[in-house]
């Protein structure tokens, strides 16, 4: 999943001060992996926020034609930010908190079926 949305930060930055909320409290930084690459995130922030701050915009692909998707609603109502977390598919990255050493992968297609096929190919 190279190209736009991967490895280009497009001016990405973590928000640490908000015009209305003021300075946001500091959280310890942790490292987790996304598609095998180490990512720094703030413990407890949504996975999607850490990925956006790292310049990653593409989180999954559509089942039928493989179209790229990222965050859309960012409040857990849609399915555009689905990722695979520690082998579990269909996890909403926008509401799932970052923790040290979790393994996050971009989800291809519907997740379950695709994950089983990946497992069969690896065996």
Backbone bond lengths (Angstrom), bond angles and torsions (degrees), N, CA, C in turn:
res aa  C-N    CA-C-N  psi(-1)  N-CA   C-N-CA  omega(-1)  CA-C   N-CA-C  phi
1 X - - - 1.443 - - 1.516 109.09 -
2 X 1.295 117.54 63.61 1.457 120.93 179.40 1.511 110.91 -86.81
3 X 1.290 115.42 -168.23 1.455 120.82 176.73 1.506 112.67 87.05
4 X 1.318 115.38 -155.89 1.462 120.76 -177.25 1.514 109.95 -58.44
5 X 1.289 115.85 135.25 1.455 120.53 178.88 1.510 113.15 97.48
6 X 1.315 117.77 -9.03 1.458 120.74 -179.75 1.513 108.43 -128.36
7 X 1.321 117.69 117.85 1.448 121.69 174.17 1.523 114.28 82.09
8 X 1.300 118.06 -2.25 1.456 121.66 175.41 1.518 106.36 -114.88
9 X 1.325 117.13 126.67 1.461 117.16 -173.61 1.526 114.29 -84.96
10 X 1.317 119.01 -14.83 1.461 122.16 177.86 1.528 111.71 46.38
11 X 1.330 116.25 35.23 1.459 120.53 179.92 1.514 113.48 78.12
12 X 1.331 117.26 18.65 1.459 120.76 -177.73 1.519 110.68 -61.50
13 X 1.320 115.10 143.19 1.458 120.68 -179.06 1.518 108.07 -157.62
14 X 1.295 116.26 141.99 1.457 121.09 175.12 1.530 108.21 -77.12
15 X 1.302 116.90 134.71 1.467 120.98 178.75 1.516 109.07 -80.63
16 X 1.322 117.27 122.10 1.466 120.19 177.20 1.527 111.63 -118.06
17 X 1.316 116.99 -10.23 1.457 121.77 174.40 1.524 107.82 -139.63
18 X 1.305 115.37 133.86 1.452 121.61 -176.19 1.526 109.06 -117.16
19 X 1.336 118.10 139.56 1.462 119.07 -176.57 1.531 114.04 -62.25
20 X 1.321 117.85 -27.00 1.464 120.63 179.83 1.524 111.39 -103.43
21 X 1.332 116.79 -43.93 1.464 120.93 -176.56 1.522 113.10 -80.28
22 X 1.316 117.05 -16.82 1.462 120.71 -178.70 1.516 111.36 83.12
23 X 1.333 116.45 -158.11 1.458 120.99 179.22 1.525 109.60 -69.45
24 X 1.303 115.76 132.22 1.455 120.40 179.61 1.519 109.48 -87.29
25 X 1.325 117.74 146.64 1.467 119.85 -177.95 1.527 111.63 -64.52
26 X 1.315 115.41 144.82 1.467 120.83 178.88 1.525 109.48 -73.66
27 X 1.317 115.97 142.81 1.464 122.72 175.39 1.513 107.59 -125.31
28 X 1.330 117.07 148.86 1.465 118.35 177.53 1.522 110.94 -63.95
29 X 1.316 115.72 141.71 1.467 121.03 177.40 1.522 109.08 -83.45
30 X 1.316 115.31 139.29 1.459 122.04 177.89 1.524 107.96 -129.77
31 X 1.315 115.48 161.68 1.456 121.12 177.58 1.520 108.98 -112.15
32 X 1.325 115.43 134.00 1.459 122.21 173.22 1.521 106.50 -135.32
33 X 1.312 117.69 173.80 1.465 118.63 -179.88 1.519 110.59 -113.26
34 X 1.333 115.09 146.34 1.463 121.96 172.92 1.518 106.98 -130.23
35 X 1.307 115.67 117.67 1.467 122.11 -176.69 1.525 111.52 50.28
36 X 1.336 115.91 38.19 1.458 122.09 176.40 1.515 116.04 87.05
37 X 1.326 118.16 -6.50 1.467 121.13 179.70 1.523 110.19 -102.16
38 X 1.333 117.74 140.53 1.466 119.61 178.71 1.531 111.38 -71.36
39 X 1.318 115.93 138.36 1.466 123.44 179.37 1.522 107.46 -128.71
40 X 1.320 116.31 138.33 1.461 121.47 174.23 1.523 108.59 -93.17
41 X 1.297 116.56 133.77 1.460 121.38 176.46 1.512 109.85 -140.87
42 X 1.302 116.26 166.22 1.459 121.64 174.61 1.522 107.72 -91.09
43 X 1.302 116.02 126.96 1.462 120.72 -177.98 1.523 110.07 -52.87
44 X 1.327 116.03 128.99 1.452 121.64 176.74 1.520 115.26 91.87
45 X 1.336 118.53 -17.39 1.464 118.43 177.66 1.527 108.21 -74.74
46 X 1.328 117.97 157.59 1.464 119.06 178.73 1.529 111.98 -61.00
47 X 1.315 115.92 145.33 1.467 121.05 177.78 1.523 109.80 -53.68
48 X 1.325 117.28 -43.45 1.469 120.55 -178.87 1.527 111.44 -59.04
49 X 1.326 118.31 -37.87 1.474 121.23 179.56 1.517 110.53 -64.49
50 X 1.324 117.59 -42.24 1.465 120.86 178.17 1.522 111.10 -64.08
51 X 1.331 116.14 -42.27 1.461 119.92 -179.68 1.527 111.09 -67.17
52 X 1.315 117.36 -41.39 1.468 120.37 177.32 1.529 110.84 -62.46
53 X 1.324 116.91 -41.81 1.469 120.83 178.72 1.522 111.30 -64.39
54 X 1.339 116.40 -27.56 1.466 121.24 178.37 1.527 111.78 -86.98
55 X 1.332 117.37 1.30 1.457 121.16 178.17 1.513 114.68 87.19
56 X 1.315 117.85 12.30 1.465 121.78 -179.21 1.524 108.61 -95.99
57 X 1.318 116.00 122.62 1.458 121.42 -176.29 1.527 113.26 -112.25
58 X 1.318 117.67 -24.42 1.464 121.28 -177.14 1.524 108.53 -97.72
59 X 1.342 115.68 120.83 1.455 120.92 -177.42 1.525 112.97 -110.17
60 X 1.328 116.84 -27.37 1.462 119.76 -178.07 1.513 109.98 -154.28
61 X 1.328 115.49 170.31 1.457 120.78 173.44 1.518 109.16 -122.90
62 X 1.303 115.70 153.56 1.464 121.85 -178.91 1.528 110.30 -75.04
63 X 1.340 116.78 148.33 1.465 120.47 -175.74 1.523 115.02 -63.04
64 X 1.303 118.93 -44.09 1.460 119.76 -169.76 1.522 113.63 -80.17
65 X 1.339 117.34 -50.93 1.454 119.90 -174.28 1.528 113.58 -115.50
66 X 1.327 118.13 -1.68 1.456 120.96 176.11 1.511 115.63 78.77
67 X 1.331 118.00 17.51 1.465 120.81 178.61 1.519 111.58 -61.38
68 X 1.318 116.79 140.61 1.461 122.45 -177.66 1.528 110.97 -74.82
69 X 1.336 116.27 142.46 1.450 122.96 176.39 1.525 109.35 -134.42
70 X 1.315 115.06 150.41 1.462 122.94 175.36 1.511 107.11 -133.71
71 X 1.312 117.30 -151.38 1.458 119.87 177.41 1.515 111.30 -72.95
72 X 1.327 117.39 144.81 1.456 121.45 176.11 1.527 108.82 -124.74
73 X 1.321 117.51 -70.37 1.462 119.21 -177.67 1.535 111.01 -83.50
74 X 1.308 117.12 -32.48 1.468 124.92 179.56 1.531 113.53 60.18
75 X 1.336 117.16 24.40 1.465 121.16 175.36 1.527 112.26 -132.12
76 X 1.335 117.11 13.83 1.456 120.87 175.14 1.513 116.18 85.74
77 X 1.328 118.55 13.25 1.457 120.91 -177.21 1.530 113.43 -95.83
78 X 1.329 117.81 -29.97 1.462 120.51 -178.71 1.533 109.00 -103.41
79 X 1.320 117.57 -170.44 1.466 120.61 -179.32 1.526 112.47 -123.13
80 X 1.322 117.33 15.52 1.462 119.22 -176.09 1.526 113.63 -70.00
81 X 1.318 119.06 -20.27 1.467 120.41 -176.60 1.528 113.30 -103.73
82 X 1.334 117.95 19.00 1.469 120.79 -178.49 1.531 111.44 -61.72
83 X 1.331 115.96 132.73 1.458 123.31 177.28 1.526 108.42 -135.25
84 X 1.319 115.75 173.93 1.466 122.25 175.47 1.524 106.41 -105.56
85 X 1.334 117.16 120.51 1.465 122.01 -178.88 1.524 108.63 -115.75
86 X 1.321 116.09 119.77 1.470 122.44 -178.72 1.523 111.64 48.59
87 X 1.349 115.83 41.86 1.459 121.65 176.73 1.514 115.24 85.52
88 X 1.327 118.06 -3.75 1.468 121.89 -179.43 1.527 108.56 -97.97
89 X 1.345 117.90 116.23 1.471 120.04 -179.30 1.525 111.94 -79.33
90 X 1.320 115.45 169.20 1.464 123.76 173.88 1.526 113.38 63.86
91 X 1.314 116.35 39.94 1.464 121.90 176.47 1.523 107.89 -98.29
92 X 1.314 117.29 128.93 1.471 121.60 179.19 1.528 109.79 -76.44
93 X 1.318 116.09 113.74 1.469 121.30 -177.24 1.522 112.56 -69.46
94 X 1.323 117.46 -22.41 1.470 120.01 -175.96 1.522 113.24 -76.61
95 X 1.327 117.98 -17.69 1.467 120.44 -178.69 1.529 112.94 -124.82
96 X 1.319 117.71 2.52 1.462 121.77 179.82 1.521 108.89 -97.53
97 X 1.335 117.50 122.88 1.468 119.87 -175.40 1.525 113.33 -73.60
98 X 1.312 113.98 148.08 1.461 122.03 174.85 1.525 109.03 -72.92
99 X 1.305 115.99 140.79 1.461 122.69 173.11 1.528 107.47 -139.41
100 X 1.303 116.27 156.28 1.466 120.98 -179.44 1.522 110.39 -60.21
101 X 1.323 114.94 137.05 1.463 123.83 171.11 1.527 115.98 68.76
102 X 1.330 119.37 12.78 1.463 117.60 173.94 1.523 108.66 -72.65
103 X 1.319 115.25 153.73 1.458 121.43 178.23 1.523 107.71 -110.18
104 X 1.327 115.73 117.05 1.460 121.70 -179.59 1.519 107.81 -115.21
105 X 1.337 115.39 134.67 1.469 120.08 176.46 1.511 109.12 -127.82
106 X 1.320 115.39 148.98 1.458 119.14 173.22 1.527 107.06 -65.43
107 X 1.313 115.17 143.36 1.462 120.18 -177.39 1.515 109.35 -97.07
108 X 1.305 115.08 131.37 1.461 120.98 176.33 1.521 108.53 -103.04
109 X 1.305 116.15 123.81 1.460 120.34 178.18 1.511 113.00 69.00
110 X 1.333 115.25 -140.78 1.461 121.07 -174.49 1.520 114.02 -81.48
111 X 1.290 118.22 -11.43 1.462 119.89 177.13 1.503 113.46 95.97
112 X 1.330 118.34 -75.79 1.464 121.57 -174.10 1.517 112.29 -53.54
113 X 1.312 115.71 -58.22 1.463 120.49 -177.28 1.528 111.00 -62.58
114 X 1.318 115.75 -43.92 1.457 120.01 -179.31 1.519 111.28 -65.75
115 X 1.335 118.23 -37.65 1.461 121.48 178.79 1.527 110.80 -66.35
116 X 1.342 117.53 -39.68 1.470 120.23 177.41 1.522 110.60 -62.75
117 X 1.338 116.41 -42.18 1.458 119.86 179.07 1.522 110.91 -64.11
118 X 1.331 117.44 -39.90 1.459 120.25 177.17 1.518 110.45 -61.47
119 X 1.347 116.75 -44.02 1.455 121.32 179.44 1.517 112.10 -61.78
120 X 1.341 116.50 -39.65 1.460 120.55 178.84 1.516 110.96 -66.28
121 X 1.345 117.21 -37.73 1.461 120.61 179.81 1.524 110.72 -68.39
122 X 1.331 117.36 -32.78 1.473 120.89 -178.60 1.514 111.65 -75.78
123 X 1.346 117.05 -29.61 1.478 121.01 -175.77 1.515 111.77 -72.32
